[in-house]
Amino acid sequence: MDSYGSFSDDFYSNVTLQTEMDLPTGRDAVLHFFEQLQKRFPRLAHFYERERGEFILEEDKDQGTYRWVAAELRRISSSMVNPGSIQEAMEQHRQVLELAPYMLSVSRLDCEALSLMYGFDFAYRGNHNQLLCDALGLPAAFESFSQRPGSQVMCYEPVIQISLDETFRTHARINFEPRNGSLQTKGPEIAEDLLSVYVTVRRFDSLSPEETFVGELDRLEVHMRELMDSYVVENILKPLQSCIAIR
């Protein structure tokens, strides 16, 4: 599948490289890293420091599709929101990981974790926790507990994490972030808010001499696409779409 954007209101692809040691924070190193990225993606034009030591370069957000890259003390992040295709986002992520060893002195040994995350935001006016129950169901042990007369589910944030290899260094995780709960009763005064679904594939530990950051990202993407196409789309995204559409 070229993109998963049709299954939610917003879709974004994020890559995060967490390091064991502090990254360079000197003016020359940070600016040179972002300047090289800007040469490859000229619309990356807004540079600022959000918090002390967290530098961000991003595109204009007005069009709904945009990129951003951030460098923090021990983390480098790359994101594309509503990409036209998965490969468009992956091209950006690969460029960031290719530059990081040279511009920011990131070594294979310095890798604490490398993550690829797909995020899906659903705009919904109502109880997000109840919506998750209705779309995804509850474990049998909890069903009768949640079905007491007049009750509403106040907190339901399922999360599952599995290992993808025998070394337990590669994990997959699915979790949810509901923002409207049952304490906000139905009515026109309730603001529409975003329910988020996060699918993450992550590898831990240093890279071997034979591995590269880009090569490991490509391996994580293979796992991610298999999980998305064999499970997440049909069992999570489409049921949420359907439940929202009929309410």
C-alpha positions as CSV (number, residue, x, y, z in Angstrom):
1,M,0.0,0.0,0.0
2,D,1.4,3.4,-1.0
3,S,-0.1,5.3,2.0
4,Y,-2.3,4.7,4.9
5,G,-3.7,8.3,5.0
6,S,-7.2,7.3,3.8
7,F,-7.9,5.4,7.1
8,S,-7.8,8.5,9.4
9,D,-8.1,12.2,9.5
10,D,-4.3,12.6,9.8
11,F,-1.5,10.1,9.3
12,Y,2.2,10.6,10.1
13,S,5.4,8.6,9.9
14,N,8.0,9.3,12.6
15,V,11.5,8.0,13.1
16,T,13.4,8.4,16.4
17,L,17.0,7.6,17.1
18,Q,17.8,7.7,20.8
19,T,21.5,7.8,21.8
20,E,23.4,6.7,24.9
21,M,25.6,9.8,25.0
22,D,24.8,13.5,24.5
23,L,24.7,14.8,21.0
24,P,26.8,17.9,20.0
25,T,25.1,21.1,21.0
26,G,27.5,23.5,19.5
27,R,26.2,26.1,17.1
28,D,28.3,25.0,14.1
29,A,27.4,21.3,14.3
30,V,23.7,21.8,14.8
31,L,23.3,24.4,12.1
32,H,25.4,22.4,9.6
33,F,23.2,19.3,10.2
34,F,20.0,21.3,9.5
35,E,21.5,23.2,6.6
36,Q,22.3,19.9,4.9
37,L,18.7,18.7,5.3
38,Q,17.4,22.0,4.0
39,K,19.5,21.5,0.8
40,R,17.7,18.2,0.2
41,F,14.2,19.5,1.3
42,P,14.1,23.2,0.5
43,R,10.7,23.8,2.1
44,L,12.2,23.1,5.5
45,A,12.5,26.8,6.3
46,H,11.4,27.4,9.9
47,F,14.2,26.9,12.4
48,Y,13.7,27.5,16.1
49,E,14.6,26.3,19.6
50,R,11.5,25.0,21.4
51,E,13.2,24.2,24.7
52,R,16.8,24.7,25.8
53,G,18.7,22.2,23.7
54,E,15.8,21.1,21.5
55,F,16.2,22.5,17.9
56,I,13.6,22.1,15.2
57,L,13.5,22.7,11.5
58,E,10.0,22.4,9.9
59,E,8.0,23.2,6.9
60,D,4.9,25.5,6.8
61,K,2.0,23.6,8.2
62,D,-0.8,25.4,6.4
63,Q,-1.0,22.9,3.5
64,G,-1.7,20.0,5.9
65,T,1.3,18.0,4.5
66,Y,4.6,19.0,6.1
67,R,7.9,17.7,7.4
68,W,9.9,18.4,10.5
69,V,13.2,17.3,12.0
70,A,14.3,17.8,15.6
71,A,17.6,17.4,17.5
72,E,17.6,17.1,21.2
73,L,20.3,16.2,23.8
74,R,20.0,12.4,23.2
75,R,17.4,12.1,20.5
76,I,17.1,12.8,16.8
77,S,13.5,12.8,15.3
78,S,12.2,12.9,11.8
79,S,8.5,13.2,10.9
80,M,6.3,13.7,7.8
81,V,2.6,14.5,8.3
82,N,0.1,13.3,5.7
83,P,2.8,12.1,3.2
84,G,1.7,11.5,-0.4
85,S,3.3,8.1,-0.1
86,I,5.2,6.0,2.4
87,Q,8.4,6.2,0.3
88,E,8.2,10.0,0.4
89,A,8.5,9.9,4.2
90,M,11.1,7.1,4.1
91,E,13.3,9.2,1.8
92,Q,13.4,11.9,4.5
93,H,14.0,9.5,7.3
94,R,16.9,7.9,5.4
95,Q,18.5,11.2,4.7
96,V,18.4,12.1,8.4
97,L,20.0,8.8,9.4
98,E,22.6,9.1,6.7
99,L,23.7,12.6,7.9
100,A,23.6,11.9,11.7
101,P,26.9,10.0,11.9
102,Y,28.8,12.6,10.0
103,M,27.1,15.8,11.2
104,L,26.3,14.9,14.8
105,S,29.0,12.2,15.5
106,V,26.5,9.4,16.1
107,S,28.2,6.1,16.3
108,R,26.8,2.6,15.8
109,L,27.8,1.9,19.5
110,D,25.9,5.0,20.6
111,C,22.5,3.7,19.6
112,E,20.1,3.1,22.5
113,A,17.0,2.6,20.3
114,L,15.8,3.2,16.7
115,S,12.1,3.5,16.2
116,L,9.7,3.7,13.3
117,M,6.2,4.9,14.3
118,Y,3.0,5.3,12.3
119,G,0.4,7.6,13.9
120,F,-3.3,7.9,13.1
121,D,-5.5,10.7,14.4
122,F,-9.3,10.5,14.3
123,A,-11.4,13.6,15.0
124,Y,-14.4,12.5,17.2
125,R,-16.8,14.5,19.3
126,G,-17.7,12.1,22.2
127,N,-16.3,9.6,24.6
128,H,-13.1,8.2,23.1
129,N,-12.9,5.4,25.6
130,Q,-16.4,4.1,24.8
131,L,-15.6,4.4,21.1
132,L,-12.5,2.2,21.6
133,C,-14.6,-0.4,23.4
134,D,-17.3,-0.4,20.7
135,A,-14.8,-0.6,17.8
136,L,-12.3,-3.0,19.2
137,G,-14.3,-4.9,21.8
138,L,-13.3,-5.8,25.4
139,P,-11.6,-8.9,26.8
140,A,-14.3,-11.4,27.9
141,A,-13.4,-11.0,31.5
142,F,-14.3,-7.2,31.4
143,E,-17.4,-7.3,29.3
144,S,-20.0,-7.8,32.0
145,F,-18.2,-5.3,34.2
146,S,-18.6,-2.6,31.6
147,Q,-22.2,-3.4,30.8
148,R,-23.9,-2.3,34.1
149,P,-27.1,-0.3,33.4
150,G,-26.3,3.4,32.8
151,S,-22.6,3.0,32.9
152,Q,-20.0,4.5,30.5
153,V,-16.4,3.5,30.1
154,M,-14.2,6.2,31.7
155,C,-10.8,4.8,30.9
156,Y,-9.9,2.3,28.2
157,E,-6.4,2.6,26.8
158,P,-5.3,-0.8,25.5
159,V,-1.7,-1.5,24.7
160,I,0.1,-4.5,23.5
161,Q,3.9,-5.1,22.9
162,I,5.4,-8.1,21.3
163,S,8.9,-9.3,20.4
164,L,9.7,-9.8,16.7
165,D,12.8,-11.8,17.1
166,E,14.5,-14.4,19.3
167,T,16.9,-11.9,20.7
168,F,14.1,-9.6,22.1
169,R,15.9,-6.6,20.5
170,T,13.1,-5.8,18.0
171,H,9.7,-5.0,19.4
172,A,6.3,-4.0,18.0
173,R,3.8,-2.0,20.1
174,I,0.3,-0.7,19.5
175,N,-1.2,1.9,21.9
176,F,-4.0,4.4,22.0
177,E,-4.4,8.0,23.3
178,P,-8.0,8.9,24.0
179,R,-8.6,12.6,24.8
180,N,-12.3,12.9,25.4
181,G,-13.7,10.9,28.3
182,S,-17.1,10.1,29.8
183,L,-16.9,13.1,32.2
184,Q,-17.6,15.2,29.1
185,T,-21.3,14.6,28.5
186,K,-22.9,14.6,25.1
187,G,-24.0,17.9,23.7
188,P,-23.0,20.7,21.3
189,E,-20.7,22.2,23.9
190,I,-18.3,19.3,23.6
191,A,-15.3,20.2,21.5
192,E,-14.2,17.8,18.9
193,D,-10.9,16.2,19.8
194,L,-8.4,13.7,18.4
195,L,-8.2,10.0,19.3
196,S,-4.7,8.8,18.4
197,V,-3.5,5.3,17.4
198,Y,0.2,4.6,17.5
199,V,1.9,1.6,15.9
200,T,5.6,1.4,16.7
201,V,8.4,-0.9,15.6
202,R,11.6,-0.5,17.6
203,R,15.1,-2.1,17.8
204,F,17.2,-1.7,21.0
205,D,21.0,-1.8,21.6
206,S,24.1,-0.9,19.6
207,L,24.5,-1.7,16.0
208,S,27.0,-4.4,14.9
209,P,29.9,-3.5,12.6
210,E,27.9,-4.9,9.7
211,E,24.7,-2.9,10.4
212,T,23.9,0.7,9.4
213,F,21.1,3.0,10.7
214,V,19.5,3.2,7.2
215,G,19.7,-0.6,6.8
216,E,18.1,-1.1,10.2
217,L,15.3,1.4,9.4
218,D,14.6,-0.5,6.2
219,R,14.3,-3.7,8.2
220,L,11.9,-2.0,10.7
221,E,9.8,-0.8,7.7
222,V,9.4,-4.4,6.5
223,H,8.1,-5.4,9.9
224,M,5.8,-2.3,10.0
225,R,4.3,-2.9,6.6
226,E,3.6,-6.6,7.4
227,L,1.9,-5.6,10.6
228,M,-0.1,-2.9,9.0
229,D,-1.3,-4.9,6.0
230,S,-2.0,-8.2,7.9
231,Y,-3.5,-6.8,11.1
232,V,-3.8,-3.1,11.9
233,V,-5.8,-1.8,8.9
234,E,-8.5,-4.5,9.1
235,N,-8.7,-4.9,12.9
236,I,-8.1,-1.4,14.2
237,L,-8.3,1.4,11.7
238,K,-11.3,0.3,9.6
239,P,-13.4,-0.6,12.7
240,L,-12.7,2.9,14.2
241,Q,-13.7,4.5,10.9
242,S,-16.9,2.6,10.8
243,C,-17.9,3.4,14.4
244,I,-17.2,7.1,13.9
245,A,-19.2,7.2,10.6
246,I,-22.4,5.8,12.1
247,R,-22.5,8.1,15.2
